[in-house]
Amino acid sequence: MKKLFALVMVTVLAALMTACYADGRGTYFPDSGEMQKNLTDKGYNVSIEDTDSGEHLMGGKGDTFIEFYWLDSPDDAKGLSDELAAHHANYKELRSITNSDEHGNIVFCSNGSAMDDAGIQIVEVKVGD
């Protein structure tokens, strides 16, 4: 009985520690150089280009893709999000963040494991129900 109790306690503590670790990591978006390296190391074909509105990374491996934009101005985010949604009907993630002190203005779209492969970490925060 003591062994069963100890096993249950260890399992509960491990679950709590895992949850606290994930919560403390926070949201993270690598810069273009780090993202390119992460994707290339995972076998993606990656290109980065400077555009009139900022920097654009495109990566793909088979049917898995990611497009990531670092924008100079938040004004382009809505139109770009709509364009990506129309172009990539099978996306898993489509995010747009504007005027963020930490992340600036970014828009990205991906499917499959591309977001994880790029090194992007997003912690979901649920406020109220």
Protein Blocks (a to p, Z undefined) as FASTA:
>chain_A
ZZmmmmmmmmmmmmmmmmmmmmmnopadddfklmmmmmmmnopacdddddfkbccdddde
hjbccdddddfbfklmmmmmmmmmmmmmmbfbdcddehifklopaddddehjllmmnopa
cddddedZZ
